[in-house]
């Protein structure tokens, strides 16, 4: 090849390289969970969303699970806000002073399934609550709930009298308030401690969704499950990301992640929790734990005793400038719509 041709070729190759678009940088962010790696909220909700995030960004955004959560469960919001981890979630009942409005989705007698409750709550949240700013300081991606919360005990419960004085572990928030209203001696401890609390006699029972039977291996330390229609409570979760890390993502990737946020997360989490609840129910039946559907008298008693809890939420939410009673009524209508497939 002549010198002249080599020069021309070099110029052409240089021009092609200069015209080629720069390779997209890959961003690897951290995530963590305060329950075990096997728990479905870690393995399916959190990891499942992270897998989808990598997919919709064509591999430009990836998430890596930390080997250990950087805080106690109630400190998760601050851990994400302060950058100790980039992505996580927490139940609002762990931070009741900060997150008042999300307690709407925890009130007794909400959705019959996690999917119904999560989607209805998500719609109400983004329409009415987000502007109030209770998740200010992080990039909120979505909200959801677990399945109907039920009462699991180490002794028989046949009526309201059998609940009096029982030491019941709850996650706080509405669940704690309901347990106290029923006459139990309620206390707050993180969910992963429940097995040891029951085994050691510190707790006589727990408030949990059905999936927890498997997640926390509770079938060997329980005698009875008392089931209430729609649950005696639920737990509402916020799913969020460090705001600075979000703001540094290219707009293209932000837009891609927005498409799998909001109601997408509510449906993703709700469906998975319903699946996990069914597995928990099946395991409970196999274990020999007695399963009792609360009779009409107990259901009526729970409804009567929990009415002040609902009114308390209406007052506290109203103090934030909302038509809280109207929002509650709208939420109940939304539950019906979602249950009907709308």
C-alpha positions in Angstrom: 0.0 0.0 0.0 1.4 3.4 -1.0 2.0 6.1 1.6 -0.7 8.2 0.0 -3.3 5.5 0.3 -2.3 4.8 3.9 -2.8 8.5 4.7 -6.3 8.4 3.1 -7.3 5.2 4.9 -6.1 6.7 8.2 -8.2 9.8 7.6 -11.3 7.7 6.7 -10.9 5.5 9.8 -10.4 8.5 12.0 -13.5 10.1 10.6 -15.6 7.0 11.2 -14.4 6.8 14.8 -15.1 10.4 15.4 -18.6 10.1 14.0 -19.4 7.0 16.0 -21.6 7.7 19.1 -19.9 7.4 22.4 -20.5 4.2 24.3 -23.1 4.6 27.0 -21.7 4.5 30.5 -22.9 1.8 32.8 -24.1 2.8 36.2 -24.0 0.3 39.1 -26.0 1.2 42.1 -26.5 -0.6 45.4 -29.6 -2.0 47.0 -30.4 -3.8 50.2 -33.2 -5.5 52.2 -33.8 -5.8 55.9 -35.3 -9.2 55.6 -33.6 -12.4 54.4 -32.4 -13.0 50.8 -35.0 -15.7 50.6 -38.0 -13.5 51.6 -40.1 -12.8 48.5 -39.9 -9.0 49.1 -36.1 -9.3 48.7 -36.0 -12.0 46.0 -39.0 -11.1 44.0 -40.1 -7.5 44.7 -36.7 -5.8 45.1 -34.5 -8.1 42.9 -37.3 -8.5 40.4 -37.6 -4.7 39.9 -33.8 -4.4 39.7 -33.7 -7.1 36.9 -36.4 -5.2 35.1 -34.5 -1.9 35.5 -31.5 -3.5 33.9 -33.6 -4.8 31.0 -35.5 -1.5 30.2 -32.2 0.5 30.3 -30.5 -2.0 28.0 -28.0 -2.8 30.7 -27.0 0.8 31.4 -28.3 0.7 35.0 -27.6 -2.2 37.2 -28.2 -2.8 40.9 -26.0 -4.8 43.2 -27.3 -6.3 46.5 -25.3 -5.4 49.6 -24.4 -8.4 51.8 -25.9 -6.6 54.8 -28.5 -3.9 55.3 -26.8 -0.8 56.5 -29.3 0.1 59.3 -32.0 -1.2 61.6 -35.2 -1.7 59.6 -36.8 1.6 60.8 -33.7 3.5 59.7 -34.0 2.5 56.1 -35.5 5.8 54.9 -32.6 7.7 56.3 -30.1 5.2 55.1 -31.3 5.7 51.5 -31.6 9.5 51.9 -28.0 9.7 53.2 -26.6 7.4 50.6 -25.6 4.4 52.7 -27.5 2.4 50.1 -29.1 3.6 46.8 -32.3 1.6 46.7 -34.5 0.0 49.3 -38.0 0.0 50.8 -39.6 0.3 54.3 -43.0 -0.1 55.8 -44.6 3.1 56.9 -45.6 1.6 60.2 -41.9 1.6 61.2 -41.9 5.4 60.8 -45.4 6.5 61.9 -44.3 10.1 62.9 -43.0 10.7 59.4 -45.4 8.7 57.3 -49.0 9.4 58.4 -50.9 9.4 55.1 -49.7 5.9 54.0 -51.5 4.5 57.0 -54.7 4.8 54.9 -53.7 1.5 53.3 -53.1 -0.2 56.7 -56.6 0.4 58.1 -58.7 -2.7 58.9 -61.0 -4.2 56.2 -59.2 -2.9 53.1 -58.5 -5.1 50.1 -59.1 -8.8 50.0 -55.7 -9.3 48.3 -52.4 -7.6 48.2 -52.9 -6.8 44.5 -56.3 -5.1 45.1 -55.0 -3.1 48.1 -51.7 -2.1 46.5 -53.2 -0.8 43.2 -56.0 1.1 44.9 -53.5 2.6 47.4 -51.1 3.5 44.6 -53.8 5.4 42.7 -54.8 7.3 45.8 -51.3 8.0 46.8 -50.1 9.6 43.6 -53.4 11.5 43.2 -53.7 12.9 46.7 -50.7 12.2 48.9 -47.4 12.7 47.0 -47.7 16.4 46.8 -47.8 16.6 50.7 -44.2 15.5 50.7 -43.9 12.8 53.3 -41.3 11.0 51.2 -39.3 14.2 50.6 -35.6 13.6 50.5 -35.7 10.4 48.4 -36.9 9.5 44.9 -40.1 7.6 45.6 -40.6 5.0 42.9 -43.7 3.3 44.1 -46.0 2.2 47.0 -47.7 -1.1 47.7 -49.0 -3.2 50.6 -48.7 -6.8 51.7 -51.7 -9.1 51.9 -54.4 -9.1 54.6 -52.8 -9.1 58.0 -54.1 -11.9 60.3 -53.7 -13.0 63.9 -51.5 -16.0 64.6 -51.3 -17.4 68.1 -49.8 -20.1 70.3 -53.2 -20.7 71.9 -56.8 -21.0 70.8 -58.8 -17.8 70.1 -62.5 -18.3 69.9 -63.7 -14.8 70.8 -62.6 -11.4 71.9 -62.1 -12.6 75.5 -59.3 -14.9 74.4 -57.3 -12.0 73.0 -57.3 -10.1 76.3 -53.7 -9.7 77.6 -52.1 -11.7 74.8 -48.5 -10.5 74.1 -48.7 -9.7 70.4 -45.8 -8.7 68.3 -46.6 -6.1 65.6 -44.7 -3.9 63.2 -46.2 -0.8 64.8 -48.6 1.7 63.2 -52.2 0.5 62.6 -51.4 -3.1 63.5 -50.2 -2.1 67.0 -53.2 0.2 67.4 -55.6 -2.6 66.4 -54.0 -5.1 68.7 -54.2 -2.8 71.7 -57.9 -1.9 70.8 -58.7 -5.6 71.0 -57.2 -5.8 74.5 -53.9 -7.4 73.6 -50.6 -6.4 75.2 -49.0 -5.2 71.9 -45.4 -4.4 71.3 -43.2 -3.5 68.3 -40.4 -5.6 67.0 -38.9 -6.1 63.5 -40.4 -9.0 61.6 -37.3 -11.1 61.3 -37.2 -11.5 65.1 -40.7 -13.1 65.3 -39.6 -16.8 65.4 -37.4 -16.3 68.4 -40.0 -14.1 70.2 -42.6 -16.9 69.8 -40.3 -19.8 70.6 -38.9 -18.0 73.7 -42.4 -17.1 75.0 -41.8 -13.4 74.7 -44.8 -13.3 72.4 -48.0 -15.2 72.5 -48.8 -14.3 68.9 -48.1 -12.1 65.9 -49.9 -10.0 63.4 -48.7 -11.0 59.9 -49.8 -11.7 56.3 -50.1 -15.4 55.4 -46.7 -15.5 53.5 -44.9 -14.9 56.8 -45.5 -18.6 57.8 -42.8 -19.6 55.3 -40.7 -16.4 55.3 -40.1 -16.6 59.1 -40.6 -20.4 59.6 -43.5 -19.8 62.0 -45.5 -23.0 61.5 -43.6 -24.9 64.2 -44.3 -22.3 66.9 -48.0 -21.6 66.3 -51.2 -23.3 67.3 -53.9 -21.3 65.5 -54.5 -18.8 62.7 -57.5 -16.6 63.1 -58.6 -15.2 59.7 -60.6 -12.0 59.3 -62.2 -10.9 56.0 -60.0 -8.2 54.4 -57.5 -8.6 57.2 -57.3 -6.8 60.6 -54.7 -4.5 59.1 -52.2 -4.3 56.3 -48.7 -2.7 55.9 -48.0 0.0 53.4 -44.5 0.2 51.9 -42.6 2.9 50.1 -40.1 1.8 47.5 -37.4 4.5 46.9 -34.0 5.5 45.6 -31.4 8.0 46.7 -32.3 11.3 45.2 -28.8 12.4 44.2 -28.1 9.1 42.4 -31.5 9.4 40.6 -30.7 13.0 39.5 -27.4 11.9 38.1 -28.9 9.3 35.8 -29.2 10.3 32.1 -32.7 11.4 31.2 -33.1 8.5 28.9 -32.6 6.1 31.8 -34.9 8.1 34.1 -37.7 7.9 31.6 -37.2 4.1 31.2 -37.3 3.6 35.0 -40.4 5.8 35.3 -42.2 3.3 33.1 -41.7 0.5 35.7 -42.5 2.7 38.6 -45.9 3.9 40.1 -48.7 1.4 39.5 -46.3 -1.0 37.8 -44.5 -1.5 41.1 -47.9 -1.8 42.9 -49.0 -4.6 40.5 -45.6 -6.3 40.6 -45.5 -6.3 44.4 -49.1 -7.1 44.9 -49.2 -10.1 42.6 -46.0 -11.6 44.1 -47.4 -11.2 47.6 -50.6 -12.9 46.7 -48.6 -15.8 45.3 -46.5 -15.9 48.5 -49.7 -15.7 50.7 -51.1 -18.8 48.9 -47.9 -20.7 49.5 -48.0 -19.7 53.2 -51.6 -20.8 53.5 -50.8 -24.2 51.9 -47.9 -24.6 54.3 -50.1 -23.7 57.2 -52.6 -26.4 56.3 -49.9 -29.0 56.0 -48.3 -28.1 59.3 -51.4 -28.9 61.3 -51.9 -25.4 62.7 -55.6 -24.9 63.3 -57.1 -22.4 60.8 -60.2 -20.6 62.1 -62.4 -18.1 60.2 -63.5 -15.4 62.7 -67.2 -15.7 63.4 -69.6 -12.8 62.9 -69.4 -11.8 66.6 -65.6 -11.4 66.5 -65.7 -9.6 63.2 -68.2 -7.2 64.5 -66.2 -6.6 67.7 -63.0 -5.9 65.7 -64.9 -3.5 63.5 -66.4 -1.6 66.5 -63.1 -1.4 68.4 -61.1 -0.3 65.4 -63.5 2.5 64.4 -61.6 5.0 66.6 -58.4 4.1 64.8 -59.9 5.0 61.4 -61.3 8.3 62.9 -57.8 9.1 64.3 -56.3 8.7 60.8 -59.0 10.9 59.3 -58.2 13.6 61.9 -54.4 13.4 61.4 -54.6 13.3 57.6 -57.1 16.2 57.7 -54.5 18.2 59.6 -52.3 17.9 56.5 -54.8 19.9 54.5 -56.7 16.9 52.9 -60.3 16.1 52.8 -59.4 12.9 54.6 -62.9 11.5 54.9 -63.4 12.1 51.2 -60.1 10.4 50.4 -61.0 7.4 52.5 -64.3 7.0 50.7 -62.5 7.3 47.4 -60.0 4.7 48.5 -62.9 2.3 49.3 -64.4 2.9 45.9 -61.1 2.3 44.3 -60.8 -1.0 46.1 -64.1 -2.1 44.5 -62.9 -1.0 41.0 -59.6 -2.8 41.2 -61.3 -6.0 42.5 -63.7 -5.8 39.5 -60.7 -5.6 37.1 -60.8 -1.8 36.5 
